[in-house]
Amino acid sequence: MTSSSSIRKPFSRLRSATPVSPVVLTMLTIIFVFCTYNTTFWSIAADVFTGHPLSLAGYMSALFFLTLSAFSFLAFPWIVKPFLGFIVLLSSVTSYFMDSLGVIIDRDVIQNAAVTTFTESKHLITLGFVTHVVVFGILPAIVLLSVKIKSQGRLKTFGVPVLTILLSLSLFAGFLVADLKSYASILRERKDFMSSFQPGAPLVGAIRYVKLMSRTANVTVAPVGQDAKKGASYVMGGKPVLTIVVAGETARAQNFSLNGYGVDTNPKLAMLPIINFSDVSSCGTATAVSLPCMFSKYGRDDFSYEKGVSNENLVDVLGYAGLHVEWWDNNTGDKGISDRAVSLSFTHTQNDELCAVGECMDGIFIQALKEYAQTITTDTVLVLHHIGSHGPTYYLRYPEEFERFTPACRTAEFKNCTPEEITNAYDNTIAYTDEILAQTIEFLRAEGQLTTALLYVSDHGESLGEAGLYLHGAPYFLAPEFQIKVPMILWMSDGFQDKFSISKDCLADKKNASLSHDNLFHSLLGMLDIRTNVHNADLDIFATCRTEQKVASR
């Protein structure tokens, strides 16, 4: 049996080895980080600098000295080892997601991680991830902490880091200026290059996230649409209106057979009188960005996290108009959208059939909806936030009997699945969404006591391995269309079309129009004939599909 003393022997040797200065240890660690945690970064660099080895050497030298100058601010005996240990651990985590999934760790990804739940994030903690962090993070960090720091006088302790910073900045500037025009062009054209650099990209992202949170820590929420009121469509009274808005999760338009996909993922919806909008773009590539943006009065170009949290949203405007609004969630929460409305979580509902693994499938909404509909006495908007196609555990998003496309990947370790298996598992989630939407519409069609409609739109898409990318959350300027193009589906009962004087044929003519999440806020107001100064008819797909009298009454 191996004794504990023999286990400790390698680290004892490190402690008894020749001590090194904080700056030297910092330099060695940076070299280790450059070589160990930047597989993707070096791959992109090789492509960017093809045929120009001297430019590559110059750029990497500049980056090394820039990193050294930054890290030298903490190159003091009492802090250097914990700091460098943290850098190694951080790099081991971020490099795993960068190299295995193609996930760039920027501010939006950090924001999305900060507001997610353990239920969602636990699926990313796989055996492969743990092994990678242990081998490339924890063990190197232990080695770092075992290194003996060289004793120095006070002058050297403070003077050497300062001189290192000044010298490193000078060398950085020198290498950069040597080929500044080429480097500037590369950084301008290849945004993915420095976005893949570990630990630079995640550190910058973390700093930006902290600054964002500090700016919005004590915001006052400004009212939006307090003048909202019901239009002429409500004058004659009639049955209560129930409008269901389904916020989908991670569904990409390319895998909807309604949009021409070669696999029949939408057999049920294809048989229903729906309008499928085939060219819709998302506001973001992650829920933390897209969901608040969808319900905001701001379009993607104007939306920011600060504006989202400091202004009321569509849910509030509908409430001001006298509609009862509820948010039902089977995902990671409403991101503050329904803070001033009724909000219910279904994520941990006790249901052996639909919630057997500690999180629920979207079928959990069906029975609750049937029961709730019997209690409706006033005009109501019900938002259903689906878990949809959220990965990497696609196989947990649908019952086993809905595994129509096989073989399907049944693990969160994509490296253990073929591309076909990953796609099959994802397609099964789309087919299950098709089933749930169809069941919801069929229930609404049969509901004789209410005037009903349903609008479905996903928050963002998903990458399934194309160009080495998986999941979602890529910076918008780098994101492939797989993460941006989302499905949007509309169904209206005959009574709804009559009440609001909506021409279905007119809307059907727009099914291939270029639309986006920018249209949601204004189109829902138009769809429900809500009058308010914040309504923009140019972004309302219903605005030109009403009778002249109703349009004029606005």
C-alpha positions in Angstrom: 0.0 0.0 0.0 1.3 3.5 -0.8 2.1 5.5 2.3 1.0 9.1 2.8 4.6 10.0 3.0 5.3 8.7 -0.5 2.4 10.6 -1.8 3.7 13.8 -0.3 7.3 13.2 -1.5 7.0 15.0 -4.9 5.5 18.1 -3.3 8.2 18.0 -0.6 10.8 18.0 -3.3 9.2 21.0 -4.9 9.3 22.9 -1.6 12.9 22.0 -1.1 13.9 22.9 -4.7 15.6 26.1 -5.6 13.2 29.0 -4.7 12.0 31.3 -7.4 11.0 34.9 -7.4 7.3 35.9 -7.8 8.0 37.4 -11.2 9.8 34.3 -12.5 7.0 32.1 -11.2 4.5 34.4 -13.0 6.4 34.2 -16.3 6.6 30.4 -16.1 2.9 30.1 -15.3 2.0 32.3 -18.2 4.0 30.1 -20.6 2.3 27.1 -19.1 -1.2 28.7 -19.6 -0.3 29.7 -23.2 0.7 26.2 -24.1 -1.8 24.1 -22.1 -5.2 25.9 -22.2 -5.3 27.5 -25.6 -5.8 24.7 -28.2 -8.5 26.6 -30.0 -6.6 29.9 -29.8 -3.5 28.4 -31.4 -5.6 26.7 -34.0 -7.2 30.0 -35.0 -3.8 31.7 -34.9 -2.3 29.1 -37.3 -5.1 29.9 -39.7 -4.9 33.7 -39.3 -1.1 33.9 -39.7 -0.7 31.2 -42.4 2.5 31.9 -44.3 3.6 34.7 -41.9 5.5 33.0 -39.0 7.4 36.2 -38.1 4.1 38.1 -37.7 2.8 35.2 -35.5 5.9 35.3 -33.3 5.6 39.1 -33.0 2.0 39.0 -32.0 2.4 36.2 -29.5 5.4 38.0 -28.0 3.3 41.2 -27.6 0.4 39.2 -26.0 2.9 37.5 -23.6 4.3 40.8 -22.4 0.8 42.3 -22.1 -0.3 39.4 -20.0 2.9 39.6 -17.9 2.4 43.3 -17.3 -1.1 42.7 -16.1 -0.2 39.7 -13.9 2.8 41.5 -12.4 0.5 43.8 -10.5 0.0 40.8 -8.2 3.6 39.4 -8.4 4.2 39.8 -4.6 5.2 37.0 -2.3 2.1 36.9 -0.2 -0.4 36.8 -3.1 1.3 35.5 -6.2 0.7 31.7 -5.6 -3.0 32.0 -4.8 -3.5 34.3 -7.7 -1.7 32.1 -10.2 -3.5 29.0 -8.8 -6.8 30.7 -9.5 -5.6 31.5 -13.0 -4.8 27.9 -13.6 -8.1 26.7 -12.2 -10.0 29.2 -14.2 -8.2 28.4 -17.4 -8.8 24.7 -16.9 -12.6 25.3 -16.7 -12.9 27.8 -19.5 -10.6 25.9 -21.9 -12.8 22.8 -21.5 -15.9 24.6 -22.7 -13.9 26.5 -25.4 -12.1 23.4 -26.8 -14.8 20.8 -26.4 -18.0 22.8 -27.1 -16.7 25.9 -28.8 -18.3 28.1 -26.1 -16.7 31.5 -25.9 -16.8 32.7 -22.3 -17.7 36.4 -22.6 -19.9 38.7 -20.5 -23.2 37.4 -21.8 -22.2 33.8 -21.1 -21.1 34.7 -17.6 -24.4 36.6 -17.1 -26.3 33.6 -18.3 -24.4 31.3 -15.9 -25.0 33.7 -13.0 -28.8 33.6 -13.3 -29.1 29.9 -14.2 -30.1 27.2 -11.7 -28.4 24.2 -10.4 -31.0 22.0 -12.2 -29.7 23.4 -15.5 -26.0 23.7 -14.8 -25.6 20.3 -13.3 -25.8 18.7 -16.7 -22.6 20.4 -17.7 -20.7 18.8 -14.8 -19.7 15.6 -16.6 -17.0 13.0 -16.0 -15.0 14.5 -18.8 -15.3 18.0 -17.3 -14.3 16.8 -13.8 -11.3 14.8 -15.2 -10.1 17.8 -17.2 -10.3 20.2 -14.3 -8.5 17.7 -12.0 -5.7 17.0 -14.4 -5.3 20.4 -15.9 -6.5 22.6 -13.0 -6.3 21.1 -9.5 -3.0 19.2 -9.9 -1.1 22.2 -11.5 -2.5 24.5 -8.9 -1.2 22.2 -6.1 2.2 22.2 -7.8 2.1 26.0 -7.9 1.2 26.2 -4.2 4.1 23.9 -3.4 6.7 26.1 -5.0 9.0 27.9 -2.6 9.1 31.7 -3.1 12.5 33.3 -3.0 13.1 35.7 -0.1 13.8 39.2 -1.2 14.5 42.6 0.4 11.7 45.2 0.5 13.2 47.1 -2.4 13.2 44.0 -4.7 9.8 42.9 -3.5 8.2 46.0 -4.7 10.7 47.2 -7.3 11.0 44.1 -9.5 7.2 43.9 -10.2 7.1 47.6 -11.0 10.1 47.4 -13.4 8.6 44.2 -14.9 5.3 46.1 -15.6 7.1 49.0 -17.2 9.5 46.8 -19.3 6.7 44.5 -20.4 4.5 47.3 -21.5 7.4 48.8 -23.5 8.1 45.4 -25.2 4.4 44.9 -25.8 4.2 48.3 -27.6 7.3 47.5 -29.5 6.2 44.2 -30.9 2.7 45.6 -31.6 3.9 48.6 -33.5 6.3 46.5 -35.6 3.3 45.2 -37.6 0.4 47.3 -36.3 -1.5 47.5 -39.6 -1.7 43.8 -40.0 -2.5 43.1 -36.3 -5.3 45.8 -36.4 -6.8 44.2 -39.5 -6.7 40.7 -37.9 -8.4 41.9 -34.7 -11.0 43.8 -36.7 -11.8 40.9 -39.0 -11.3 37.9 -36.8 -13.3 38.6 -33.6 -13.1 34.9 -32.7 -9.4 35.1 -32.4 -8.9 36.9 -29.1 -12.3 35.7 -27.9 -10.8 32.2 -27.6 -7.7 33.3 -25.6 -7.5 31.8 -22.1 -7.6 33.3 -19.5 -7.8 36.7 -21.1 -11.3 36.5 -22.6 -13.1 35.2 -19.5 -11.2 37.6 -17.3 -12.3 40.6 -19.4 -15.8 39.1 -19.6 -15.9 38.8 -15.8 -14.7 42.4 -15.3 -17.4 43.6 -17.8 -20.0 41.6 -15.9 -19.1 43.1 -12.5 -19.2 46.6 -14.0 -22.6 45.8 -15.5 -24.0 44.6 -12.2 -22.6 47.6 -10.3 -24.3 50.0 -12.7 -27.7 48.3 -12.2 -27.5 47.4 -8.5 -30.0 50.2 -7.4 -32.0 51.0 -10.5 -35.5 52.4 -10.4 -37.9 50.7 -12.8 -39.5 53.3 -15.1 -43.1 52.7 -16.1 -43.9 51.8 -19.7 -47.3 52.1 -21.3 -49.3 53.3 -18.4 -51.7 54.8 -20.9 -52.5 51.4 -22.3 -56.2 50.5 -22.7 -58.4 48.1 -24.6 -59.4 49.1 -28.1 -62.8 49.0 -29.9 -62.6 45.2 -30.3 -63.7 44.9 -26.6 -66.7 47.2 -26.8 -69.2 44.4 -27.6 -68.1 42.3 -24.7 -68.4 38.5 -25.4 -66.4 35.6 -24.1 -63.2 36.2 -22.1 -60.1 36.1 -24.3 -57.3 33.7 -23.5 -54.1 34.3 -25.3 -51.2 31.9 -24.7 -47.7 33.1 -25.5 -45.2 30.2 -25.5 -41.6 31.3 -25.0 -39.7 28.4 -26.5 -36.2 27.3 -25.4 -33.3 26.5 -27.7 -35.5 25.6 -30.7 -33.8 26.5 -34.0 -35.8 27.1 -37.1 -33.6 24.9 -39.3 -34.9 21.7 -37.6 -38.6 22.4 -38.0 -40.0 20.4 -40.9 -42.5 23.3 -41.3 -39.5 25.2 -42.6 -38.5 22.5 -45.0 -36.2 20.3 -42.8 -35.9 16.8 -44.2 -36.9 15.1 -41.0 -40.6 15.2 -40.0 -40.3 16.9 -36.7 -43.6 18.7 -36.9 -46.2 16.1 -38.0 -48.9 17.4 -35.6 -48.6 21.1 -36.2 -48.5 20.5 -40.0 -52.1 19.2 -39.7 -53.4 22.3 -37.9 -54.5 25.7 -39.3 -51.4 27.6 -38.1 -49.3 30.3 -39.7 -45.6 29.4 -39.6 -43.2 32.3 -39.9 -40.1 30.9 -41.5 -37.6 33.8 -41.2 -37.4 35.0 -37.6 -34.2 36.2 -35.9 -33.6 36.2 -32.2 -32.4 39.1 -30.1 -29.6 37.2 -28.5 -28.1 33.7 -28.3 -28.7 33.0 -24.6 -31.8 33.1 -22.5 -30.5 35.8 -20.1 -30.3 38.2 -23.1 -33.0 37.1 -25.5 -35.9 36.6 -23.1 -35.9 40.1 -21.5 -35.3 41.6 -25.0 -38.3 39.7 -26.5 -40.6 41.3 -24.0 -39.0 44.8 -24.1 -40.1 47.8 -26.1 -36.5 48.1 -27.3 -35.3 46.2 -30.4 -32.0 44.3 -30.5 -30.0 47.3 -31.7 -31.2 49.4 -28.7 -31.6 46.8 -26.0 -29.2 46.4 -23.2 -29.3 44.7 -19.8 -29.5 48.1 -18.1 -32.5 49.1 -20.2 -34.1 45.8 -19.5 -34.0 46.0 -15.8 -34.7 49.7 -15.6 -37.9 49.7 -17.7 -41.2 47.8 -17.5 -42.0 45.4 -20.2 -44.8 43.9 -22.3 -46.3 42.1 -19.3 -46.7 45.4 -17.4 -48.3 47.1 -20.4 -50.8 44.3 -20.8 -51.6 44.7 -17.1 -52.1 48.4 -17.4 -54.6 47.7 -20.2 -56.7 45.6 -17.9 -55.7 42.1 -18.9 -54.9 39.5 -16.3 -51.3 38.2 -17.0 -49.6 35.2 -15.6 -46.2 33.7 -16.2 -45.8 29.9 -15.9 -42.2 28.7 -15.9 -40.7 25.3 -16.6 -37.2 26.7 -17.2 -34.7 28.8 -15.3 -37.0 31.6 -14.3 -38.5 34.7 -15.9 -35.4 36.9 -15.7 -37.4 39.6 -13.9 -40.0 39.9 -16.6 -43.0 39.0 -14.4 -41.8 40.7 -11.2 -45.0 42.7 -11.1 -47.4 39.9 -12.2 -48.4 36.4 -11.1 -45.6 33.9 -11.6 -45.7 30.2 -11.0 -42.8 27.7 -11.3 -43.5 24.1 -12.5 -39.9 23.0 -12.6 -40.1 20.9 -9.4 -43.7 19.7 -9.7 -44.3 16.3 -8.1 -45.2 14.1 -11.1 -43.8 10.7 -11.6 -44.5 10.6 -15.3 -43.3 14.0 -16.4 -40.9 15.0 -13.6 -39.2 11.7 -12.8 -35.6 13.0 -13.0 -36.0 16.1 -10.8 -37.0 18.4 -13.6 -40.1 18.5 -15.6 -40.9 18.1 -19.3 -43.2 20.6 -20.9 -46.2 18.3 -20.9 -46.6 19.3 -17.3 -48.4 22.4 -18.5 -51.3 20.6 -20.3 -53.3 19.4 -17.3 -52.7 22.6 -15.4 -53.9 24.6 -18.4 -57.1 22.6 -18.6 -57.9 23.2 -15.0 -56.9 26.8 -15.1 -59.1 27.5 -18.2 -62.2 26.6 -16.2 -61.5 29.5 -13.8 -61.0 32.2 -16.3 -63.6 35.0 -16.1 -61.6 37.9 -17.5 -59.4 38.6 -20.5 -56.1 36.8 -19.8 -52.6 36.4 -21.3 -50.8 33.3 -20.1 -47.1 33.1 -20.8 -45.7 29.5 -20.8 -41.9 29.4 -20.6 -40.9 26.0 -22.0 -37.7 24.0 -21.2 -38.0 23.0 -24.8 -34.8 21.7 -26.4 -32.3 22.8 -23.7 -29.1 20.9 -23.8 -26.8 19.2 -23.5 -29.1 16.5 -22.1 -31.6 16.6 -24.9 -32.8 13.1 -24.0 -34.3 14.4 -20.8 -36.6 16.8 -22.6 -39.0 14.2 -23.9 -40.6 10.9 -22.7 -38.9 7.7 -23.9 -41.9 6.9 -26.0 -41.2 10.1 -28.0 -37.7 8.9 -29.0 -38.7 8.6 -32.6 -35.4 9.3 -34.2 -32.7 6.8 -33.3 -30.0 6.2 -32.3 -30.2 9.2 -30.0 -27.4 10.6 -27.8 -28.3 9.8 -24.2 -25.5 11.5 -22.4 -24.2 15.1 -21.8 -20.8 14.0 -23.1 -21.1 14.9 -26.7 -17.7 13.4 -27.4 -19.2 10.0 -26.7 -21.9 10.5 -29.4 -21.8 10.6 -33.1 -23.1 13.7 -34.9 -26.2 11.7 -36.0 -27.0 10.7 -32.5 -26.7 14.3 -31.2 -29.0 15.5 -34.0 -31.5 12.7 -33.5 -31.8 13.5 -29.8 -32.3 17.2 -30.6 -34.9 16.4 -33.3 -36.8 14.3 -30.7 -37.0 17.5 -28.5 -38.5 19.4 -31.5 -41.0 16.6 -32.2 -42.0 16.7 -28.5 -42.5 20.5 -28.7 -44.6 19.8 -31.8 -46.7 17.4 -29.7 -47.2 19.8 -26.8 -48.0 22.8 -29.0 -50.5 20.7 -30.9 -52.1 19.4 -27.7 -52.4 23.0 -26.4 -54.0 24.2 -29.7 -56.4 21.3 -29.8 -57.5 22.1 -26.3 -58.0 25.8 -27.2 -59.9 24.8 -30.3 -62.3 22.8 -28.2 -62.7 25.3 -25.5 -66.2 26.8 -26.0 -66.2 29.3 -23.2 -63.2 31.3 -24.2 -62.0 33.2 -27.3 -58.5 31.8 -27.8 -55.2 32.2 -29.6 -51.6 31.0 -29.3 -48.3 32.5 -30.3 -45.1 30.5 -30.1 -41.6 31.8 -30.5 -38.3 30.4 -29.3 -35.7 32.5 -27.4 -32.7 31.5 -29.5 -31.4 28.6 -31.5 -28.7 25.9 -31.0 -25.5 24.6 -32.5 -25.2 20.8 -32.9 -21.5 20.6 -33.8 -21.5 22.6 -37.0 -18.0 24.3 -37.3 -17.1 22.7 -34.0 -19.7 24.7 -32.1 -22.2 23.2 -29.6 -25.1 24.5 -27.5 -25.6 28.3 -27.7 -24.4 31.6 -26.3 -21.9 32.6 -29.0 -21.3 36.4 -29.2 -24.0 37.6 -31.6 -21.4 39.0 -34.1 -19.9 35.5 -34.3 -23.0 33.4 -33.9 -24.0 31.1 -36.8 -27.6 31.3 -38.0 -28.3 28.0 -36.2 -28.1 30.0 -32.9 -30.1 33.0 -34.3 -32.9 31.7 -36.5 -35.9 30.7 -34.4 -39.4 29.3 -35.2 -42.5 31.4 -34.7 -46.0 30.0 -35.0 -49.4 31.6 -34.7 -52.8 30.0 -34.2 -56.1 31.9 -33.8 -59.6 30.5 -33.2 -62.3 31.7 -35.6 -63.8 33.7 -32.7 -60.5 35.4 -32.1 -60.1 36.4 -35.7 -63.7 37.8 -35.7 -63.4 39.6 -32.4 -60.2 41.4 -33.4 -61.1 41.7 -37.2 -57.8 40.0 -38.1 -57.3 38.6 -41.7 -55.6 35.3 -41.4 -54.9 35.4 -45.2 -53.2 38.7 -44.8 -51.0 37.3 -42.1 -50.3 34.2 -44.1 -48.9 36.4 -46.9 -46.2 37.5 -44.3 -45.1 34.0 -43.4 -41.8 34.3 -45.3 -41.2 37.9 -44.4 -38.0 38.8 -42.5 -39.1 39.2 -38.9 -37.3 39.2 -35.5 -37.9 39.4 -31.7 -38.2 43.2 -32.3 -41.7 42.5 -33.6 -43.0 40.6 -30.6 -43.7 43.5 -28.2 -45.6 45.5 -30.8 -47.3 42.6 -32.5 -48.9 41.3 -29.3 -50.2 44.8 -28.5 -51.7 44.9 -32.1 -53.0 41.4 -31.9 -54.9 42.1 -28.7 -56.0 45.6 -29.9 -54.2 47.4 -27.0 -53.9 51.2 -27.6 -50.8 52.8 -26.1 -48.2 55.4 -27.2 -45.5 52.8 -27.0 -47.0 50.7 -29.7 -45.1 51.0 -33.0 -47.3 50.0 -36.0 -44.2 49.6 -38.2 -43.1 46.6 -36.1 -46.7 45.2 -35.6 -47.3 42.4 -38.1 -51.1 42.7 -37.4 -51.2 46.4 -38.2 -52.0 46.0 -41.9 -54.2 42.9 -41.4 -57.2 44.6 -39.9 -60.3 46.3 -41.3 -59.8 50.0 -42.1 -62.2 51.0 -39.3 -60.2 49.3 -36.6 -56.9 50.6 -37.9 -58.3 54.1 -38.0 -59.7 53.9 -34.5 -56.1 53.7 -33.2 
